[in-house]
């Protein structure tokens, strides 16, 4: 079986913005990283509404489809069902060190904040928190209610990173893809991975200093 540099958990929930998740998936594949993928039923509906993605409810078909679409290596994308409790992400002894929920619906945010663990996405996030590993949540909602903000504060205090899908404009984006890449670049940085999607702020000065 092929070995990969590392494994990460990527969960996709039913908030708008599945494009961010798919771009992140694409970059992780290019970096020779294995993705343990969890896709909610609501995310499948949103994906069909916002994109041309056809994410089957059958996990084997979904895995084969994404592997082919993104030219992933065999076994690089591993899809798990919402009640597949024997998946490695369900236990601290098997969970990867990093989990990203992108996009993260406010319903999922609430469940994670309260430790609901009603499905594998929620359980996987609960495991990452209890093991003091890296949990990155990418909410896409506007405006935020007091409930949402309270949950974000609670999760931040637990050690999670709240990274809203709020693209900046200082890199002078020319397309929707540029806006997507801005958010994905921030996610990659939080994952501790190098990225060349968007130049770092003040990069020209860093380059000059390195030459000196």
C-alpha positions in Angstrom: 0.0 0.0 0.0 1.3 3.4 -0.9 2.5 5.6 2.0 1.8 9.3 2.3 3.6 12.2 4.0 0.8 12.5 6.6 -3.0 12.1 7.0 -5.5 14.8 7.8 -9.2 14.7 8.4 -11.4 16.8 6.2 -15.1 17.2 7.0 -17.5 19.0 4.7 -20.9 20.1 6.2 -23.9 21.8 4.8 -22.9 25.5 4.8 -22.5 27.3 1.6 -18.9 27.2 0.2 -18.1 23.6 -0.7 -15.7 25.2 -3.3 -13.3 26.0 -0.4 -13.3 22.3 0.6 -12.7 21.0 -2.9 -9.8 23.4 -3.5 -8.3 22.4 -0.2 -8.7 18.7 -1.2 -7.0 19.4 -4.5 -4.0 21.0 -2.8 -3.6 18.3 -0.2 -3.6 15.7 -2.9 -0.8 17.6 -4.7 1.1 17.7 -1.4 1.0 13.8 -1.1 -1.2 14.0 1.9 -3.9 11.4 2.7 -7.4 12.7 3.3 -9.8 11.0 5.6 -13.0 12.5 4.2 -16.4 13.0 5.9 -19.2 14.5 3.9 -22.6 15.2 5.5 -25.8 14.6 3.7 -26.5 18.3 3.7 -23.1 19.0 2.1 -24.0 16.6 -0.7 -27.2 18.7 -1.4 -25.2 22.0 -1.2 -22.5 20.6 -3.5 -25.2 19.7 -6.1 -26.7 23.2 -5.8 -23.5 25.2 -6.0 -21.3 23.1 -8.3 -21.2 20.3 -10.8 -20.1 17.9 -8.2 -22.1 14.7 -8.0 -21.4 13.3 -4.5 -23.1 10.0 -4.1 -24.5 9.0 -0.8 -22.7 5.7 -1.3 -19.3 6.1 0.3 -17.5 3.7 -2.1 -18.9 5.5 -5.2 -18.1 8.9 -3.6 -14.5 7.8 -3.0 -14.0 6.5 -6.5 -15.6 9.6 -8.0 -13.4 12.0 -6.1 -10.2 9.9 -6.6 -10.8 10.0 -10.3 -11.9 13.7 -10.5 -8.8 14.9 -8.6 -6.4 12.3 -9.9 -5.6 11.1 -6.4 -3.4 8.1 -5.8 -5.1 4.8 -4.7 -6.0 5.1 -1.1 -5.2 8.8 -0.9 -8.9 9.8 -0.4 -10.7 7.6 2.1 -14.4 8.4 2.6 -16.2 7.4 5.8 -19.9 7.3 6.5 -21.7 9.3 9.2 -22.1 6.2 11.5 -18.9 4.4 10.6 -17.7 4.2 14.2 -14.8 1.9 13.5 -13.1 4.6 11.4 -9.8 5.8 12.8 -11.1 9.3 13.3 -13.5 8.1 16.0 -10.7 7.3 18.4 -7.8 9.2 19.9 -5.5 6.3 19.1 -6.2 6.5 15.3 -7.2 10.1 14.6 -4.8 12.3 12.5 -3.2 15.3 14.2 -5.2 17.8 12.2 -8.9 18.1 11.3 -10.5 20.7 9.2 -14.3 21.3 9.0 -14.7 23.3 5.8 -17.2 24.7 5.4 -18.6 24.4 8.9 -22.3 24.9 9.3 -23.5 26.7 12.4 -25.4 23.5 13.3 -22.1 21.5 13.2 -20.4 24.3 15.2 -23.0 24.0 17.9 -22.8 20.2 18.1 -19.0 20.3 18.4 -19.1 23.1 21.0 -21.5 21.0 23.1 -19.9 17.6 22.6 -23.0 16.1 20.9 -21.1 13.5 18.9 -24.3 12.4 17.1 -22.4 11.4 13.9 -18.8 10.7 12.8 -18.0 14.3 12.0 -19.0 15.5 15.4 -17.2 12.6 17.1 -14.1 13.2 15.1 -14.0 16.8 16.1 -14.6 15.8 19.8 -11.6 13.4 19.6 -9.3 16.1 18.2 -10.3 18.5 21.0 -9.9 15.9 23.8 -6.5 14.8 22.4 -5.3 18.5 22.2 -4.8 18.2 18.5 -5.4 20.8 15.8 -9.1 21.5 14.9 -9.7 24.2 12.3 -13.3 25.3 11.7 -14.3 27.3 8.7 -17.8 28.8 9.2 -19.6 30.5 6.4 -22.6 32.4 7.7 -23.7 36.0 7.8 -24.6 37.6 10.1 -23.6 35.7 13.2 -26.0 35.5 16.1 -25.1 35.6 19.7 -25.4 31.8 19.8 -22.9 31.4 17.0 -20.5 33.8 18.6 -20.8 32.1 22.0 -20.0 28.8 20.4 -17.0 30.2 18.6 -15.6 31.7 21.8 -16.1 28.5 23.6 -14.4 26.5 21.0 -11.5 29.0 20.7 -11.0 28.6 24.5 -10.8 24.8 24.0 -8.0 25.3 21.5 -9.9 25.2 18.2 -9.1 27.7 15.4 -12.1 29.6 14.0 -11.2 30.7 10.5 -14.3 32.2 8.8 -14.5 32.0 5.0 -13.9 35.7 4.7 -11.5 36.4 1.8 -9.4 39.5 1.8 -8.8 41.8 -1.2 -5.3 43.2 -0.7 -3.9 40.7 -3.1 -6.2 42.2 -5.8 -8.2 39.1 -6.8 -9.2 38.9 -10.4 -11.6 35.9 -10.2 -13.7 33.8 -7.8 -10.9 31.3 -7.8 -8.5 33.9 -6.4 -11.0 34.6 -3.5 -11.2 30.8 -2.8 -7.5 30.5 -2.8 -7.2 33.3 -0.2 -9.2 31.3 2.3 -7.5 28.0 1.4 -4.1 29.6 1.8 -5.0 30.6 5.4 -6.2 27.1 6.1 -3.0 25.6 4.8 -1.0 28.0 7.0 -2.9 27.0 10.1 -2.2 23.3 9.1 1.5 24.1 9.1 1.8 23.5 5.4 3.6 25.6 2.9 1.4 27.4 0.3 2.1 29.5 -2.8 -1.5 30.4 -3.5 -1.3 33.9 -2.0 1.9 35.8 -1.2 2.6 36.4 2.4 2.1 40.0 3.6 5.4 41.8 3.2 7.0 39.0 1.3 9.0 41.4 -0.8 10.8 42.6 2.3 11.4 39.0 3.5 12.9 38.1 0.2 15.2 41.1 0.3 16.3 40.2 3.8 17.0 36.7 2.8 19.2 37.9 -0.1 21.1 40.2 2.3 
